[in-house]
Amino acid sequence: MPGQFLAVGWSDGIVRLMGLESNKAVHQMAICAAGKSKITSIGWAQNLAGKRAASADQPSIGTWKQLASQGLDLSNKNAAADLPRELTFLEIETALPKLSPLPASGGSGEDTFVFTTRASLDFLFRPFSQHDSDKVDVMIVGTNDGQIHISIYDSFVIGSFQYSLPPSFGKQAKLQLCSSASHLDLSTHVLIFKPSTADKTKTLYLVPIDLTFIYSSPENLSLLASKTTTLQKLLRYVKQVQIHMLREWQSTRELPNRFLSSINETLREAGTYGEMNIGQAMYHSVVTGHTFPEVKEWLVDQLAERGHKRWDKAVITGLHALRSLVHENFLPALERISIILSRLLGIARFHESKAEIGFTSAQIMKVMDTVSCLMLVGNKILLFVMEELELFHAFSLWLRHEIDRLASSSATDELTEKEASMEHGKILAYIQQYMPASPLRYYLSSVTEEDAERDRQLADSGSSLLELLEKHVKKQESGQSDTSSYPQIEFLCKYLDSQATNVLEGIAEAERRSVRFGQVTKIVLDHNVSRFDVRLSATQAGDAWRGVAHTAVITEDDDSQVYIFRTTTKITNGISSAVTAELSRMTLGDGKILDLKFLYDDSLLVLWMSKDSPLRLIRIPHKSEDLGYQPYTAGSQVPPHELTNEQVTNVFLNMIVPCQPAFVPAQMEVKEASADRGKLPPRVCLLGKDMQTYKVFALPEDPFEEALKGRRENVTS
């Protein structure tokens, strides 16, 4: 989301969304295969969702002063309270305790460290703001093989599209996205393509893309997107918890199993006691007080005090960690998933008979059934862990007592008192029920692909997974043999993930059908494009909207000329119509245009330098009809309007940029005023030719208005 994440495209074909307060990737979206194609453009914007007319009482974006003080808040704060809307966007998750961070070690995969700190959890799981309920964040990513990847609200993927020119353009090379532009009021964006076969080009293609699902979607599209992306995060969290749980369970069994395997092998080799194992031998010792010689040697010489401490620490530490994971991480995450599914169920039932939203209430009910299974399994694990901790504590005391007693030449009063205080029933219960094979194995063992596929097919056939699970749990608890995967947490988590993925893909498919490409505008220049920028503005035209895209271009071999292309289309019900194109062409004296960028809807800022003038920031009012726009078709010639250096500084509002002579800028970025993270004025950032030094300048609230009064004030750094 703009202002909350930083989107970075990497050479491995993945866009990673980075937290602004840390260098951790909180989301990862695979865009293309590494080595086959690469990311060429990332555009991120906000649109207002739903069918609506422009509001006359919304704040204007006309002046820099208003924006510096108000940011981009276009909401109508004077609207009367709407009870149905308030209930729709009511956040009950905030009443729940916060999710606990996971241990820093023991995770696996790309999310190993994402959920390990309180700061990252708070950053990921922020409550949905009703203030943003009518806004949808849209990310458009382009690759050099012509693919366009669209996602909304952080990381909810809509899908990929392949754009190709209409047949009327003849056989053309593949195109790659190199830029995009949007406007808050329009669900139509403008994409800028260039041929993907060459780094330099004289040709650009402007293509409207109609995201009609934003226009036609119900008001709660942002709620739906927010809840589904939060569901994705929670599923990732649950997966990491499950990995930690399996690791902790394995750690409680690994060392004891090595100790027990050693003595079992000794007893088997002795052959004196038939098929007796260490469990039977210990049971015999607890009941009769007699210890077999092989067991005594093992306890005194091999296990001893040091081995007992290692055994005790491994089991106690592992079970305590497992208990914490279930109680503090696993079950709370499932509670939040249940709440989100309940919200999605309400949305499905409300829209099921009216519109295609991509999922049904039956699908959500099946996902909720799986979550209920995980809740049941989580509570079963918690009960068995608590019982095993209690029984193991009694067993561990007895085991240490046996080691001390057998190692001592004579019985002491202290050993006798300890033996008298022991809970022999619990010791025997542990030896019988937990030491050879803990009941936790029914829930925390690995599942083979064959068993998982067999049980998945049965679950998909329509049977209630919760009923199947309860049947197998009763079978196991009664002592009957059972190899079912249903109680296994690994199987259930994978099954939940696949079910949720199907729901999310259904939503994405419904939105994907509502994406449309409009009429292309071809721009052909005399020289290769050096720099360009594009800005989309919107005005209401009756019941429709009028979208105007201004594209400013400078070329390599004629860096004193600026081309401003104006393309206009009418947008009705979220669909763009025919596009008309116009061109204004100007020569700005004998100076050199270093870069240009649009700032707001009324200003094109040109970084301009000449021999007899310092570095200046020129403001061109690109919407003005005084610029002499003329109709344009691909390749048509429009004579430039030539200005002298003096005319440039007198006709256009401008200001001197106070840079040291040694600093020569090579690139400019312009940022609008913002109030998202504290009040920030408009800013200009200049990157030096060394590609290491940069300078940031804050623009005054009304800099060119002051310049118009004759006060040529410098920008302030």
N, C-alpha and C positions, 0 to 999 in steps of 0.2 A: 504494500500500500504506500503511495507517495507520502513522504514525510515520516514514515515509520520503518521502512526497509530500504536497503540499497540493493538494486538488482545488478548483478555482474555476470556477463557471459564469459565462459572459460573455453579454452582450446579443446577440452574434452567433450564439447557439445552440450554442456549443462549450464543452465542459468541458476545461479545460487543467490538466494535472498539473504543478505547479511543484516544482522542486527546493528543498529547505529551505535549502540553502546559496547559492542564486542565484535570480535572478528570471527564469530561462529556463524556457520551457515544454518539458518533456521528452517529453510526450505530448499529443496533441490528439484529442479524440473529438467528432465532429459529432453533436449530439443532435437538433437541429431547425433548420428554415430560419429565418434572421433575418427578423423582421418578421411572420412568420406565427404563431409561437408563441414562448414563452420558458420558460426553466428556472425551476422553482418550488421544487425540493427536491433535495438531494444527501445520500445516506446511504451510509456506508462502514463495513463491519464484517468480522469474521473468523468463519468457521465451521470446525468440525472435519469432515473428510471421511470417508466410508466407513461401513460398517455396524459399529457398535460399541456396547457397553454402557457406562454410566457407570462410571468406575473409582473404587473406594472409597478408593484411596490417593492420589488427586489432591489438591493443596492446596485448602483451602476459601477461598471469597471472603467469609467471614463477617465479618472484622474489618478495619478500616482499617489497623491496625498490620501485619497480614500482607501486605496488598497493597502498602503503602508499601515494605516490605522485599523482596518477591518479585515485584512487578509482576504481569503476567497470565500468567506461565509455568505452564501446566497440564500440561506434559509429564511423563511418568513417567521420571525419571532413573535409577531402579533396575532398569529392564527389562534383561533379558539381551541381549547382542549378537545380532543377527539377520543372518547372512551374506547371504542373498538380498536383504534390505532394504538392507544396506550397499552391495552391488553395484548395486542399482537406483538409488540416489541418489549414486553415486560421481561426483564432478565432475572430469573430466579437462581441462576448459577452463582450469583454473587453472594447468596446467603449460605452457600456451602463453604466448608473450610478449603483453604488453598491446597492444591496438589503438592506433595512433598517431592523434593529433588531426589534423583536416583544416585546410588553410589558412583563415584568417579571411575571405578574399575569394575570389570565384569560385564560390560555391555558389548555390543557387537554391531558392525555395519556402519553406515553413514551417520546414524543418529547416536553414536556411542556417547558423545559428550554434550549433546544438545539439551538434555533434560537434567543435567547434573548440578545446576546452580539455581538459587532462588531468583536471581535476576533474569536468567534466560526463560524460566517458567513464567514469570510475571509478564515478560515481553511477549511470549508466545500466546498465552491464554488471557488476553485482555477482554474484558466484557464488551459486548456489542453496544455501540452507542446509538441511541434513537436519533441523535442529531444527524447521523450518517445514513439513516434508514432509506432515504430516497436517492442515495448515490451508489454507483457501481464502479469499482476500480477495474480498469481494463489494461492488460499488458499484451502488446503485439510484438512478437519476436520474429525476425526474418533470417533466413539462411541463404548461402550463396547458390544453392540448388533450386531456388525459387519457392521454397516452402514458407508458409506463414503460420506461426503458432500463436493461438489466442487463448488467454486465460483470464479469469476474473477473480477479484477479491483474494488477494495474496497468491493463492496457488491452485485455485479450482480450474482445471484444464478443460477448455471447450473442445479443442482439437486442432489439427493441422490442415492447411489448405494449400493447394498448388495453383498459383495463378499463371495463366498464359494469355497472350494477346489474342483478340478475336481474329477469325480467319481473314477478315478484310485487310489486315496488316501484312498478309503474306507470311511466308516462312520466316520466323524470327528466332533469334537465340534465346536461351532461357534468361529470365529476369531474376534479379535479386533485390530484396527490399533494402533500401538505404536510409529511409526516414519515414516518419508519419506525423500527422497532426490531428488534433481533435478539439472539440469545444464542449463545455459542460452541458449545454442545452441540446446538443445533437448526438444522436446515436449513430450518425454517419461519420466515419473518419476518412481522412485522405492519406493514401499511401504513395510514396515516391519510389519508383523502381528505376533500375538501370540495367543494361546488359551485364550478365554475370561472367561473360567471357573475357572482359578487359577491365583493368584497374582504372583506366581513364576513358571518358566517354564524352561525346558531344550531344548525347540524347538522354532525355529523362522522360519518364511516363508517370502521369498523375492519375491515380485510380481511386474513386470513392469506394469505400466498403461499408455496406449497410448492415449494422448489427441490430437487426429488427427485433431480436429477442429482448433487447434493452428497452425499446420503445413499447412493444406489445406486452411485455411481461407484467404480471401483477405488481402491486406496490411492494410486496414482500420479497421481491427478487433478491435484494441485498440481504434480507434476513435468511433466505434460503441459502445464498452463497456463503454467508457468514457461518451458519450452522454446519454446512457440509465441510467447509475447510477446517472448522474446529473439530469436527468428527474425524477428519483425516489426521489431524495432529494427535488426537486422543488415541487413535488406532496405532500410530507410531509409538506413542508413549506406552501403551499396553504391550506392544511387541517387545520393547526394551525391558519392561517389567518381567515379562514371561521369560526372556533370555536370562535375566538376573536370577529369577526363581529356579530355573533349571540348573544354573551354575551352582547356586547355593546348595541345592539338593544333592548334586553330584559331590560337592565338597564334604557333605556330611557322611557320605557313604564310601568315598574313595579310600581314605586311610583305614577305617575299621575293616573294610573288605580285604585289604592287604594283610592286616594282622590275622583275621579269621581264616583266610585262605592258607596262610602259612601253617597254622596249627592243624587245620583240617588235612592238609597234605601229610603232616607228621603222623596223625592218627591213622590215616589210610595206609601209610607205609608200615606202621607197626603191626597192623592186622590183628591185634590182640582182642579188639573190642568189636569186631564185625564191621557193620556200617555206621557205627556211632560217629557223630560229628561233634564239634565244639559246643554247639547249643545244647545237645543232650548231655554232654559232659558237665557243663556248667549247671544245668538243671539238677543233675545228680549231686553236685557239690552243694548247692543251696539247700536241697532237701535233706541230705544225709550228713553234710559236713565233711565228707570224704572227697579227696581230690586225686585223680589219676596221676601217676608219675609223669607222663608226657605233658599233661596240662600244667602240673606244678613246675616242671622245667621251663615250659614256655612262659608262664607267668613271672617266674623269678629271674630267669636268665635272659630272656628275649624281650618280653614286654616291659617288665620292671616299672619303676616309678616314672622314668622319663617317657616311656611309651604310653603309659596310662595318661599322663598329662597331655600328650599330643592328641590321643584319642578323645579325651574329654573336651579339649579346646576345639577340635575340629567339629565335633557334633554340636556342642553348645553354641559356638559362634555361628555355625551354619543354620541351625534351627532358629536362633534369635533373629538372624538376618532374614530368613524366610518368613517368619512371623511378621516382621516389620514391613516387608515388601507386600505381603497380602493385605495387612491391615491399613497401612499408610499410603500405598501406591495403587495396588491392583483393584481393590473394591471401590475406593473413591473414584478412580477413573471410570469404572463400569457404571457407577451412579450417574456421572456426567453424561456418559454415552446414552444411558436410558432416557435422561431428560431431553437430549437432542433428538433422539428417535421419537419421543412423544411429540415434540414440536413438528418434526417432519410428518408424522402420522396425521396431525391436525391439518397441515398444509395439504397433504394428499387427499384427505377426506373432503376438504373444502373445495378443491379444484377438480376432483376426479370426474365429475359429471359435466364440467364446463370447458376445461382446456387441457391440452396435453402438456404435462409438466415433466414427463420423462420417468416417473416412478409411480407405483400404486401403493395403496394402503396394505395390500396383501404382501408385497415385498417388504415393507417396513415391519409388518407383524412377524415375518420370518426372521428378520434381523434381531428384533426384540426377543424372540424365542431363543436365539443363540446367546444373546447377552444374559438372559435368565439362566441358561446353562452354565455360563462362566461364573455368574454370581453364586450358583449352587456349588460348583466345584471350588471356588475360592473359599467359601465358608467351610466346606468339608476339609480342605487343606488346613485351614486355620484350626479347626477342632483337632485334627490328627497331630498337627505340630504341637499344640498345647499338651495333648496327652503324651506324646513321645517325650517332650521335655520333662514332664513330671516323672515318667517311668525311667527315663535314662538317668535322671538325677539319682534315683534310688539304686539303679544298677551300678552307676559309677562309684557310689560310696561303697557298695559291696565289693566291687572289683578291686578297689584300692585296699580295702580291708583284707581281702584274700592275698594280695601281693605282700602286704606287711606281715600277715600271719604266717604265710608259708616261708617267708625269708627269715622269720624270727625262730630262734632255737627253742623258745618256750613261750607259752601264752602269758600275756600280761593282763592286768586288771583293766587297763585302758582299752585293749583290743576286745576284751570280753564285754565291756560296757557298750562299745560301738556296735558289736554284733547284736546285742539285746535290743538296741534302738532301731535296728533296720526293719524296713517294710518288705518282708519277704514276698508278699503277694505281688507287689509292684515289680520286684526284681524278676520273679518268675514270668509275669506278664510281658515284661520287656524281652526276656530271653526267647519266649515263645512267639510273640506277635511282631516285634520290631527288629530284633537283632538279625535274624536271617534274611528277612525281606519285609521292609516297612510297608504298611498300607498306603503310604504316600506314593508308592511306585505306580499305583493305579491312576495317578493324576499327573505325575511329573516325569514319566519315562519318555523316551524318544519313540516316535511312531514311524513305521516303515511306509514307503509310498504305496505299496500294494494294499495294506490295511486301510490307510487313509482314503485311497480311491474307492475301495469297496464300501466303506461306511459313508463316504460323501455321496455316492450314488443313491444309497438308501435314504439318506437325509433329504436329498433333492427330489425324491419321488413323491413327496407331499406329506410324509409322516412328521409328526411333531417331534422336533429334536429333543425337547425337554422330556417328553414321555419316554423316548428311547433311552435317554440318559438315566432317568430314574429307574427304569427297568434293569439296566446293566449295573447301576450302583447297588441296588438291592441284591442282585445276583452275586456281586463281589463280596458284599458285607456278610452274606450268608455262607461264605467259604467256598462257593462254586467257582470252577475255573472259567475265566473269561478273558478273551484277547481283544475285546472291542476297543476302538479308538475314541469312542464318544466321551469317556471321562477324562481323557488326556488333554491337558491344558494347551499343549502344542497344537493338537488337531483343532480344538475349538477356536483358538486364536486365528489360525490360518483360515478356517471356515468363515469366521466372522469377517475377516479381511476380504475374502472373495465375495461374500454377500454385499458388503458395503461398496466394494469396487463396482459390482453390477449396478447398484443404485446410482452411484456417481456417474458411471458411463451412460446410463439411461438419461440422466439429466443433461449431460454434455451432448448426447446425440440429439435431444430435443432442441437444444440451443443451436447446435451445429446446422440444423436444417433451416435456421433463420438467418444465416449469413449469406450476403449477396454482394457481388462486385458490380459496380456501376460503369458508366461510360468512361473510357480512357481518353486522356488528353496527351498527345505526343508533343514534346518540346525538342526542337532541333536548333543547336547553336553553331556559330562559325568556328568556335574553338572549344577545346576540352574544358569541362566544368572544373573550376577550382574550388569554390565554396558555394553553398546554397543553404537557405533556411526557408521553412514554410510555416504559415500561420493560418488557422481556420477561424473564421468569425461567423456569427449567426444573427439574423434578424427575423422577426416574425413577419410572415406574409399571409394575412388572413388566418385561415385554419392550418396553413402549412408553415414551413420554415424556409428561409433562403440562406444557403450556406455559401460563403465566399472564401476561397483559399487564395492567399497571396504567396507566391513563391519568388523569392529574391535570389538571383544567381550572379556570380562573377566568374569570368573565365581566365585561363592561365595566361594567354598571350595579349590580353587587353584588360589589364587590371585597374583601369580608370573608369570602366563602364560598369553600370549596374542594370541588370534586367529584372523587371518586376512583372511577373505573369499573374493575371487575375482570372481565376476560373470560378464560375458561378453555376450553381444548380439549385433547383427547387426540390425540397424534401417533403413529401406528403406521406403521412402514416409511417414514417421511418424509412421510406424508400426514395432514393434520389432519382431524378429524371435526367433529361439531356443537359449537357454541360456546354456553356459558352466560354470562350477564352479570349482574353485581351492582353495587350503588352504595352508597357511603358519602358522606354530605354533611355538612359541618361549617361552622359560623359561628365564626370566630376573633375573638371580642369585637367591639369597635368599631374595630379597627385596619384597616389597608389592606394587602392582599397585593400587593406590587410585582412579584413573579415567583416561579416555583417550578421546581425541577429535581430529578430523581432522582439519587441517588448510590449506586452499588452496588445490590444486590438488597434492601436492608432499610431504606433511608432515602429519604424525600422531604423535601428541604430547601425551606423556605418563607421567602422574604425578606419580613419582616413589620414594619410600623411603625405605632405608635399615638401619640396626642397626649401621653400621660403616660409613654411608654416610649421608650427609644432604639431605633435600628435593630437588629433582632434576626434571627438565623438560627434558625428553628424546625425541629426534626427530628420528622417524623411517621413512625412505623413503619407504613408502608402495608400490610404483610402481616398485621398484628395483627388478630385477630378482634374485639378490643375496640372497633374502629372501627364496629362495627354494620353490616356489609354486608347489604343486602337485595336480593332478586331485582329485576332491572330489565328492562323492555321499553321500546321507543322511546316517549318522551313520558310515561312513568309518573312519578308524583309520589312522592318519598321525602322525608319531613320532615327538616329539618336538625337536627343535634345542636349546640345553641348553647352556646358557652363564653364566659365573661367574660375580660377581659384578664388577670386574676390567674390564672384557671384555665389559660389558654393557656401562661403562663410556668411554671406549677407542674406541669401534667399532662405537657407535652412537654419533652424535653430541649432546651435552647436556649443561645445565647451572644450576647453583644453584639458587633456589628460596629463597630470603631473608625473611623468616618468623621468627617471634619470637618463642622460644621453646614452649610457652604456646598455640600457635595457631596451631591446628591440622586440616587440610582441610578434608572435607568429600565429596566435589563435585567441579568439575571444569567446567567452561564455557569458550569457546574461541571465540573471535570476530575478524573478518578480518578487515584490514584497510578500511577506508571509507572516502569519501569526500562529502557525501550527506548533512551533517549538520556541515560543517567545517571539516578541515583535522584532522583525527584521526588515530593513528597508530594501528597495531594489539594489541589486549588486551587479558589478561588472568585474569579471575575472579575466586577466590577461596572462597567457602562458608565453614565456620567453622563447627565443629561437633555440636556446640550449636545451629545451624540453625538461628543464629542472627547476627553473625559477618562475614563480608566478606572483602576481600582485592582485589583490582584491580591493575594489573601490566601492564605497557605498554612495549611491546617488542621493542627493537631497530630495525632499518630498516632491517639490515642483521645480526641478532644475531648469527646464527649458522655459518655464513661465518667468523665472527670474532673468534668464538670458534675454527673453523677449523685451524685458524692461530695460535692457542695456547693461545689466550687471553680469558681465561674462564671468560668472563664478566658476572656479575649478571644482571638480569632484573631490571628495575627501576620502583619504585612504583609511 
